[in-house]
Amino acid sequence: MSSDQRAQILEAAASTASGVRDLTRTLKWKTSNVVGLLRKMNEEQLIEIKQVAGSKRGRPRKSVTCTPLGFEFLETYRKLRTKPLRARKEDLDHAAKDAAYASRLVANGHSPFQIFMELNTIARNIKVSSQTSETV
């Protein structure tokens, strides 16, 4: 289940008290998809599903409402949607090369993190030695 789908259900549930049928109509999704997503979101405590009293025959009506965690998720989702990721082609090419390099290190039995820490230590020592030679 994607974050977009979660946000769409939360948007629909937050706007009005909705049932499964209402959400299905609003989102124009299959009932089975909506029910499956609602179950997962209920387990994640993003929504709360309650049975509505006074149902007649058939399946009991259920009301879907957002929990405080669901509102927080929705607010954060909206903030992140306003800040799209900006990357140039060169940035993506550089990231792909870095990933390939890390894969080669792992294939040869080296830890990329350990090598990073060693390079960081070397760079810090160079910086410290250049600062001390400037003061002398």
C-alpha positions as CSV (number, residue, x, y, z in Angstrom):
1,M,0.0,0.0,0.0
2,S,1.5,3.3,-1.0
3,S,1.5,6.5,1.0
4,D,-0.6,8.2,-1.7
5,Q,-3.4,5.6,-1.2
6,R,-3.2,6.0,2.5
7,A,-3.5,9.8,2.1
8,Q,-6.4,9.5,-0.2
9,I,-8.3,7.4,2.2
10,L,-7.4,9.7,5.1
11,E,-8.5,12.7,3.1
12,A,-11.9,11.1,2.4
13,A,-12.4,9.9,5.9
14,A,-11.3,13.2,7.5
15,S,-13.7,15.3,5.4
16,T,-16.9,13.6,6.5
17,A,-17.9,10.6,8.6
18,S,-17.7,7.9,5.9
19,G,-18.6,4.2,5.6
20,V,-16.9,1.7,3.4
21,R,-19.5,2.2,0.6
22,D,-19.0,6.0,0.8
23,L,-15.2,5.7,0.5
24,T,-15.6,3.3,-2.4
25,R,-17.8,5.8,-4.3
26,T,-15.7,8.8,-3.4
27,L,-12.4,7.1,-4.4
28,K,-13.8,5.1,-7.3
29,W,-11.9,2.0,-6.2
30,K,-12.9,-1.6,-6.0
31,T,-14.6,-2.5,-2.7
32,S,-12.1,-5.3,-2.0
33,N,-9.2,-2.8,-2.4
34,V,-10.8,-0.3,0.0
35,V,-11.6,-3.0,2.6
36,G,-8.0,-4.4,2.4
37,L,-6.5,-1.0,2.8
38,L,-8.8,-0.1,5.6
39,R,-7.8,-3.2,7.5
40,K,-4.1,-2.4,7.2
41,M,-4.6,1.2,8.2
42,N,-6.7,0.1,11.2
43,E,-3.8,-2.2,12.3
44,E,-1.4,0.8,11.8
45,Q,-3.8,2.9,13.9
46,L,-4.2,5.5,11.2
47,I,-8.0,5.1,11.2
48,E,-10.7,3.7,13.5
49,I,-13.5,1.5,12.3
50,K,-16.6,1.4,14.4
51,Q,-19.9,-0.5,13.8
52,V,-22.9,1.8,13.5
53,A,-25.8,1.0,15.8
54,G,-29.2,0.5,14.2
55,S,-28.2,-1.4,11.1
56,K,-31.0,-3.4,9.7
57,R,-30.4,-6.6,7.7
58,G,-27.2,-7.6,6.1
59,R,-23.7,-6.6,7.1
60,P,-23.5,-4.1,9.9
61,R,-22.6,-0.6,8.7
62,K,-19.2,0.6,9.7
63,S,-18.0,4.2,10.2
64,V,-14.4,5.1,9.3
65,T,-12.8,8.0,11.3
66,C,-9.2,9.3,11.4
67,T,-7.2,8.9,14.6
68,P,-4.8,11.6,15.8
69,L,-2.0,9.6,14.3
70,G,-3.9,9.5,11.0
71,F,-4.3,13.3,11.1
72,E,-0.6,13.7,11.8
73,F,0.3,11.4,8.9
74,L,-2.0,13.4,6.6
75,E,-0.4,16.7,7.7
76,T,3.1,15.4,7.2
77,Y,2.1,13.9,3.8
78,R,0.8,17.3,2.7
79,K,4.0,19.1,3.8
80,L,6.1,16.6,1.9
81,R,4.0,16.9,-1.3
82,T,4.8,20.7,-1.3
83,K,8.6,20.0,-1.3
84,P,9.3,17.9,-4.4
85,L,12.7,16.3,-4.8
86,R,15.0,18.2,-7.1
87,A,17.8,16.4,-8.7
88,R,19.8,17.0,-11.9
89,K,20.8,14.2,-14.2
90,E,24.4,14.6,-13.0
91,D,23.3,14.0,-9.4
92,L,21.5,10.8,-10.4
93,D,24.5,9.6,-12.5
94,H,26.8,10.3,-9.5
95,A,24.5,8.4,-7.1
96,A,24.4,5.4,-9.6
97,K,28.3,5.4,-9.7
98,D,28.5,5.5,-5.9
99,A,26.1,2.6,-5.6
100,A,28.1,0.6,-8.1
101,Y,31.3,1.4,-6.2
102,A,29.8,0.3,-2.9
103,S,28.6,-2.9,-4.5
104,R,32.1,-3.7,-5.8
105,L,33.5,-3.0,-2.3
106,V,31.1,-5.4,-0.7
107,A,31.8,-8.0,-3.4
108,N,35.5,-7.8,-2.6
109,G,34.8,-8.3,1.2
110,H,35.2,-4.7,2.3
111,S,32.8,-2.7,4.5
112,P,31.8,0.6,2.7
113,F,31.1,2.1,6.1
114,Q,34.5,1.2,7.5
115,I,36.2,2.7,4.5
116,F,34.2,5.8,4.8
117,M,35.2,6.1,8.5
118,E,38.9,5.7,7.6
119,L,38.7,8.3,4.9
120,N,36.9,10.7,7.3
121,T,39.7,10.2,9.8
122,I,42.4,10.9,7.2
123,A,40.6,14.0,6.1
124,R,40.2,15.2,9.7
125,N,44.0,14.6,10.3
126,I,44.9,16.6,7.2
127,K,42.7,19.5,8.3
128,V,44.2,19.5,11.8
129,S,47.8,19.3,10.5
130,S,47.1,22.2,8.0
131,Q,45.6,24.3,10.8
132,T,48.6,23.7,13.1
133,S,51.1,24.5,10.3
134,E,49.3,27.8,9.7
135,T,49.6,28.9,13.3
136,V,53.3,28.1,13.5
